[in-house]
Amino acid sequence: MQDMNALIDNLLERHHDKLNTRAILIERNAIENAYPAMKANLTPGKWLVAVDDNTWRVAGERLAAVLDENGQEWERYDVVGHEGEKYPMCDDERIAEYQQALVDSGASAGVAVGSGTINDIVKLAAYNVEKPMACICTAPSMNGYTSGIAAVLSDGVKTTVPCVAPTVVVADLDVMAESPQRMVQSGLGDLLSKPVSNSDWQMSAILNGTFHSAEAMEIIEAGSKMLDGVAPKLPEQDREAVAGLTGSLMLSGLAMSVAGSSSPASGGEHLISHYIDMTAHSFDLPFDFHGCQVGVGTLTSAHIYERLQALDPSTIDIDALTNNLMSWDDYSKVLEERFGILYKAVAKHAELAYPTPEVYRARLTKLVAQWDEVIAAIRQTLRTRQSIEDELRAANCPVRYSELGVDGHRALAAITWSKDIRNRYTILHLAWELGHLEEWAEEALDILY
Ligand SMILES: [Zn+2]
């Protein structure tokens, strides 16, 4: 564990100019030990501490005692679910409310006590009013603690918005280990997306010339090593294993900060999860934790990559495919039917990603010409669907859509339609452009429903 903390401190130092995070504490009693780092990195004055009932109970109360002991001025802010909502979300409204509270209370800094939702609300609101913030983590459930982006439900569409990462991140190992098992499983699921999200990232770099960062890749690899042997020990709340998971999540977030984009850790598998979130929110349908959905999305992407690798590139009929490309106008009508009330918000992302015939032809031509290079690049990080599934199962993570409460129809839509909710080229886009997405998705569901 000491090695891990030294490695993280070293990374913070080395990438000082690209990172906003100045201190990451991962240890037992981290909350009791956090004040010096918070004091050194947050602006003096009153700190507005965002909690909900649950995070107050598991970590907020302890933090409050520490702040009081040190004579630190602070005020409690409760993030509450709106009427008819089962759980609070990080949406435009919630961000605006906390932002207003920061202003009204005269606070000099924000503090989030929570996991994804509360951290993202505070992160984005504090960024909007140019105040620093710290995060006291309550579950190793996702990799966003150290990232400079927030996942926001904006106009009903799940998007990531650039902001600034917390200055100080505090992960108390007892709090993390004793968090709900489903949240621990979610963290592992989020991290195990790496084999496919990195493949998407590399593949797009070759086909589209999009940005790829070797530095970010190195950080992700280091994080990935921290996961060795961790999965089977998570169900028993083993502190070393939880430390490995937490450290790996922190590194994944730092990699996104260094790359200046979520690309290193978010490809097609994340789109599948975002689609489930969006439809859950808009149509009151079941959903699961982010990383649990990402885990099943990852198995789906891994299956599609297996099919891609088995494809004979000489069977790709570039002329026929290009001639059959729907115009954007026609395609937007399809989207209107698919997305209903979400159509307008989706279309603005979809249009940016939708290829012109020239772009489409050029990409397919490049794919065929550089087939071996593309396959070699994706294989650098790719793992088989079965090996990822075995690791997820070892930690009791959900591995089937039915375990997420997502029915077959919605699962198929998530796989085949989600590519239109974000402008980032992934394996889902590639499979669609090859005319195989529907077929490969149905096959994946034969295994993964
Ligand atoms: Zn994620």
Boltz pocket constraint, residues with backbone or C-beta under 6 A from the ligand:
constraints:
  - pocket:
      binder: B
      contacts: [[A, 142], [A, 143], [A, 190], [A, 265], [A, 266], [A, 270], [A, 290], [A, 294]]
      max_distance: 6.0
